[in-house]
Amino acid sequence: MSTRQLTVSDFAAHCVDELSVIEKGDTVVELIRDGKVIATINPTPKKNTGTLADYIGSGTGTVRFAPGVDPDEPAFSPEEWEDFPRGKND
């Protein structure tokens, strides 16, 4: 899902077209006034039918990482692992 930013005046001038795009479910629109986001317009969630298919992939695109965080990198360096206490079976 992509996010677009529009000024309030641009949205007001093209609201019918913008709402049609949002309705398709592919875009979120953030409304901007004086350089700040003042509102977010999201598509309505799809109706849940209670099947497993409703849940598979339902969280896609909802996780955001803080700036500078790479989820593919180790959380600790090898040197830092040495600081952790070891259990009996280690």
PyMOL CGO cylinders between C-alpha atoms (Angstrom):
from pymol import cmd
from pymol.cgo import CYLINDER

trace = [
    CYLINDER, 0.00, 0.00, 0.00, 1.41, 3.38, -0.92, 0.3, 1, 1, 1, 1, 1, 1,
    CYLINDER, 1.41, 3.38, -0.92, 1.05, 6.67, 0.92, 0.3, 1, 1, 1, 1, 1, 1,
    CYLINDER, 1.05, 6.67, 0.92, 0.49, 9.98, -0.85, 0.3, 1, 1, 1, 1, 1, 1,
    CYLINDER, 0.49, 9.98, -0.85, 0.64, 13.41, 0.70, 0.3, 1, 1, 1, 1, 1, 1,
    CYLINDER, 0.64, 13.41, 0.70, -1.69, 16.14, -0.52, 0.3, 1, 1, 1, 1, 1, 1,
    CYLINDER, -1.69, 16.14, -0.52, -2.33, 19.65, 0.67, 0.3, 1, 1, 1, 1, 1, 1,
    CYLINDER, -2.33, 19.65, 0.67, -5.84, 20.27, 1.94, 0.3, 1, 1, 1, 1, 1, 1,
    CYLINDER, -5.84, 20.27, 1.94, -6.56, 22.59, -1.00, 0.3, 1, 1, 1, 1, 1, 1,
    CYLINDER, -6.56, 22.59, -1.00, -5.38, 19.98, -3.56, 0.3, 1, 1, 1, 1, 1, 1,
    CYLINDER, -5.38, 19.98, -3.56, -7.51, 17.34, -1.89, 0.3, 1, 1, 1, 1, 1, 1,
    CYLINDER, -7.51, 17.34, -1.89, -10.54, 19.67, -1.87, 0.3, 1, 1, 1, 1, 1, 1,
    CYLINDER, -10.54, 19.67, -1.87, -10.10, 20.36, -5.59, 0.3, 1, 1, 1, 1, 1, 1,
    CYLINDER, -10.10, 20.36, -5.59, -9.85, 16.65, -6.50, 0.3, 1, 1, 1, 1, 1, 1,
    CYLINDER, -9.85, 16.65, -6.50, -11.60, 14.88, -3.61, 0.3, 1, 1, 1, 1, 1, 1,
    CYLINDER, -11.60, 14.88, -3.61, -13.87, 12.70, -5.76, 0.3, 1, 1, 1, 1, 1, 1,
    CYLINDER, -13.87, 12.70, -5.76, -10.91, 11.36, -7.75, 0.3, 1, 1, 1, 1, 1, 1,
    CYLINDER, -10.91, 11.36, -7.75, -8.77, 10.89, -4.64, 0.3, 1, 1, 1, 1, 1, 1,
    CYLINDER, -8.77, 10.89, -4.64, -11.54, 9.05, -2.80, 0.3, 1, 1, 1, 1, 1, 1,
    CYLINDER, -11.54, 9.05, -2.80, -11.92, 6.70, -5.78, 0.3, 1, 1, 1, 1, 1, 1,
    CYLINDER, -11.92, 6.70, -5.78, -8.23, 5.80, -5.55, 0.3, 1, 1, 1, 1, 1, 1,
    CYLINDER, -8.23, 5.80, -5.55, -8.47, 5.28, -1.78, 0.3, 1, 1, 1, 1, 1, 1,
    CYLINDER, -8.47, 5.28, -1.78, -11.59, 3.15, -2.22, 0.3, 1, 1, 1, 1, 1, 1,
    CYLINDER, -11.59, 3.15, -2.22, -9.64, 0.68, -4.37, 0.3, 1, 1, 1, 1, 1, 1,
    CYLINDER, -9.64, 0.68, -4.37, -7.54, -0.06, -1.28, 0.3, 1, 1, 1, 1, 1, 1,
    CYLINDER, -7.54, -0.06, -1.28, -4.09, 0.61, -2.71, 0.3, 1, 1, 1, 1, 1, 1,
    CYLINDER, -4.09, 0.61, -2.71, -3.42, 4.10, -1.33, 0.3, 1, 1, 1, 1, 1, 1,
    CYLINDER, -3.42, 4.10, -1.33, -3.46, 6.02, 1.93, 0.3, 1, 1, 1, 1, 1, 1,
    CYLINDER, -3.46, 6.02, 1.93, -3.68, 9.82, 1.68, 0.3, 1, 1, 1, 1, 1, 1,
    CYLINDER, -3.68, 9.82, 1.68, -2.13, 12.13, 4.27, 0.3, 1, 1, 1, 1, 1, 1,
    CYLINDER, -2.13, 12.13, 4.27, -3.55, 15.64, 4.26, 0.3, 1, 1, 1, 1, 1, 1,
    CYLINDER, -3.55, 15.64, 4.26, -0.97, 18.40, 4.78, 0.3, 1, 1, 1, 1, 1, 1,
    CYLINDER, -0.97, 18.40, 4.78, -1.54, 21.90, 6.14, 0.3, 1, 1, 1, 1, 1, 1,
    CYLINDER, -1.54, 21.90, 6.14, 1.38, 24.27, 6.79, 0.3, 1, 1, 1, 1, 1, 1,
    CYLINDER, 1.38, 24.27, 6.79, 3.81, 21.40, 6.16, 0.3, 1, 1, 1, 1, 1, 1,
    CYLINDER, 3.81, 21.40, 6.16, 2.27, 19.14, 8.85, 0.3, 1, 1, 1, 1, 1, 1,
    CYLINDER, 2.27, 19.14, 8.85, 0.13, 16.03, 8.48, 0.3, 1, 1, 1, 1, 1, 1,
    CYLINDER, 0.13, 16.03, 8.48, -3.28, 16.86, 9.92, 0.3, 1, 1, 1, 1, 1, 1,
    CYLINDER, -3.28, 16.86, 9.92, -5.30, 13.82, 8.80, 0.3, 1, 1, 1, 1, 1, 1,
    CYLINDER, -5.30, 13.82, 8.80, -4.91, 10.40, 7.25, 0.3, 1, 1, 1, 1, 1, 1,
    CYLINDER, -4.91, 10.40, 7.25, -7.52, 8.85, 4.97, 0.3, 1, 1, 1, 1, 1, 1,
    CYLINDER, -7.52, 8.85, 4.97, -7.35, 5.03, 4.83, 0.3, 1, 1, 1, 1, 1, 1,
    CYLINDER, -7.35, 5.03, 4.83, -9.42, 2.56, 2.83, 0.3, 1, 1, 1, 1, 1, 1,
    CYLINDER, -9.42, 2.56, 2.83, -12.08, 0.75, 4.83, 0.3, 1, 1, 1, 1, 1, 1,
    CYLINDER, -12.08, 0.75, 4.83, -10.87, -2.68, 5.97, 0.3, 1, 1, 1, 1, 1, 1,
    CYLINDER, -10.87, -2.68, 5.97, -12.27, -5.58, 4.00, 0.3, 1, 1, 1, 1, 1, 1,
    CYLINDER, -12.27, -5.58, 4.00, -15.03, -7.54, 5.70, 0.3, 1, 1, 1, 1, 1, 1,
    CYLINDER, -15.03, -7.54, 5.70, -13.76, -10.53, 7.65, 0.3, 1, 1, 1, 1, 1, 1,
    CYLINDER, -13.76, -10.53, 7.65, -15.44, -13.77, 6.61, 0.3, 1, 1, 1, 1, 1, 1,
    CYLINDER, -15.44, -13.77, 6.61, -13.80, -15.75, 9.43, 0.3, 1, 1, 1, 1, 1, 1,
    CYLINDER, -13.80, -15.75, 9.43, -11.74, -17.97, 7.17, 0.3, 1, 1, 1, 1, 1, 1,
    CYLINDER, -11.74, -17.97, 7.17, -8.00, -18.61, 7.38, 0.3, 1, 1, 1, 1, 1, 1,
    CYLINDER, -8.00, -18.61, 7.38, -7.61, -16.75, 4.08, 0.3, 1, 1, 1, 1, 1, 1,
    CYLINDER, -7.61, -16.75, 4.08, -8.67, -13.52, 5.83, 0.3, 1, 1, 1, 1, 1, 1,
    CYLINDER, -8.67, -13.52, 5.83, -5.69, -13.71, 8.16, 0.3, 1, 1, 1, 1, 1, 1,
    CYLINDER, -5.69, -13.71, 8.16, -2.93, -14.85, 5.80, 0.3, 1, 1, 1, 1, 1, 1,
    CYLINDER, -2.93, -14.85, 5.80, -1.00, -11.75, 4.82, 0.3, 1, 1, 1, 1, 1, 1,
    CYLINDER, -1.00, -11.75, 4.82, -3.37, -9.46, 6.70, 0.3, 1, 1, 1, 1, 1, 1,
    CYLINDER, -3.37, -9.46, 6.70, -0.48, -7.65, 8.40, 0.3, 1, 1, 1, 1, 1, 1,
    CYLINDER, -0.48, -7.65, 8.40, 1.49, -7.02, 5.22, 0.3, 1, 1, 1, 1, 1, 1,
    CYLINDER, 1.49, -7.02, 5.22, 2.87, -3.50, 5.14, 0.3, 1, 1, 1, 1, 1, 1,
    CYLINDER, 2.87, -3.50, 5.14, 1.90, -2.64, 8.70, 0.3, 1, 1, 1, 1, 1, 1,
    CYLINDER, 1.90, -2.64, 8.70, 5.31, -2.92, 10.37, 0.3, 1, 1, 1, 1, 1, 1,
    CYLINDER, 5.31, -2.92, 10.37, 7.61, 0.10, 10.33, 0.3, 1, 1, 1, 1, 1, 1,
    CYLINDER, 7.61, 0.10, 10.33, 11.12, 0.18, 11.72, 0.3, 1, 1, 1, 1, 1, 1,
    CYLINDER, 11.12, 0.18, 11.72, 12.77, 3.13, 13.41, 0.3, 1, 1, 1, 1, 1, 1,
    CYLINDER, 12.77, 3.13, 13.41, 15.28, 5.07, 11.30, 0.3, 1, 1, 1, 1, 1, 1,
    CYLINDER, 15.28, 5.07, 11.30, 18.60, 3.24, 11.11, 0.3, 1, 1, 1, 1, 1, 1,
    CYLINDER, 18.60, 3.24, 11.11, 17.16, -0.14, 12.14, 0.3, 1, 1, 1, 1, 1, 1,
    CYLINDER, 17.16, -0.14, 12.14, 17.87, -3.02, 9.79, 0.3, 1, 1, 1, 1, 1, 1,
    CYLINDER, 17.87, -3.02, 9.79, 15.80, -6.11, 10.67, 0.3, 1, 1, 1, 1, 1, 1,
    CYLINDER, 15.80, -6.11, 10.67, 18.24, -8.32, 8.74, 0.3, 1, 1, 1, 1, 1, 1,
    CYLINDER, 18.24, -8.32, 8.74, 21.19, -7.36, 10.94, 0.3, 1, 1, 1, 1, 1, 1,
    CYLINDER, 21.19, -7.36, 10.94, 21.97, -9.15, 14.23, 0.3, 1, 1, 1, 1, 1, 1,
    CYLINDER, 21.97, -9.15, 14.23, 20.64, -7.45, 17.35, 0.3, 1, 1, 1, 1, 1, 1,
    CYLINDER, 20.64, -7.45, 17.35, 24.00, -7.79, 19.11, 0.3, 1, 1, 1, 1, 1, 1,
    CYLINDER, 24.00, -7.79, 19.11, 27.62, -7.94, 17.99, 0.3, 1, 1, 1, 1, 1, 1,
    CYLINDER, 27.62, -7.94, 17.99, 29.58, -11.16, 18.73, 0.3, 1, 1, 1, 1, 1, 1,
    CYLINDER, 29.58, -11.16, 18.73, 31.44, -9.32, 21.48, 0.3, 1, 1, 1, 1, 1, 1,
    CYLINDER, 31.44, -9.32, 21.48, 28.20, -8.31, 23.18, 0.3, 1, 1, 1, 1, 1, 1,
    CYLINDER, 28.20, -8.31, 23.18, 27.02, -11.94, 23.29, 0.3, 1, 1, 1, 1, 1, 1,
    CYLINDER, 27.02, -11.94, 23.29, 29.91, -12.71, 25.65, 0.3, 1, 1, 1, 1, 1, 1,
    CYLINDER, 29.91, -12.71, 25.65, 28.27, -10.43, 28.27, 0.3, 1, 1, 1, 1, 1, 1,
    CYLINDER, 28.27, -10.43, 28.27, 25.17, -12.64, 28.48, 0.3, 1, 1, 1, 1, 1, 1,
    CYLINDER, 25.17, -12.64, 28.48, 25.15, -15.28, 31.24, 0.3, 1, 1, 1, 1, 1, 1,
    CYLINDER, 25.15, -15.28, 31.24, 25.27, -18.87, 30.06, 0.3, 1, 1, 1, 1, 1, 1,
    CYLINDER, 25.27, -18.87, 30.06, 22.93, -21.60, 31.26, 0.3, 1, 1, 1, 1, 1, 1,
    CYLINDER, 22.93, -21.60, 31.26, 23.81, -25.10, 32.48, 0.3, 1, 1, 1, 1, 1, 1,
    CYLINDER, 23.81, -25.10, 32.48, 23.44, -26.67, 29.04, 0.3, 1, 1, 1, 1, 1, 1,
    CYLINDER, 23.44, -26.67, 29.04, 25.73, -24.19, 27.23, 0.3, 1, 1, 1, 1, 1, 1,
]
cmd.load_cgo(trace, "trace")
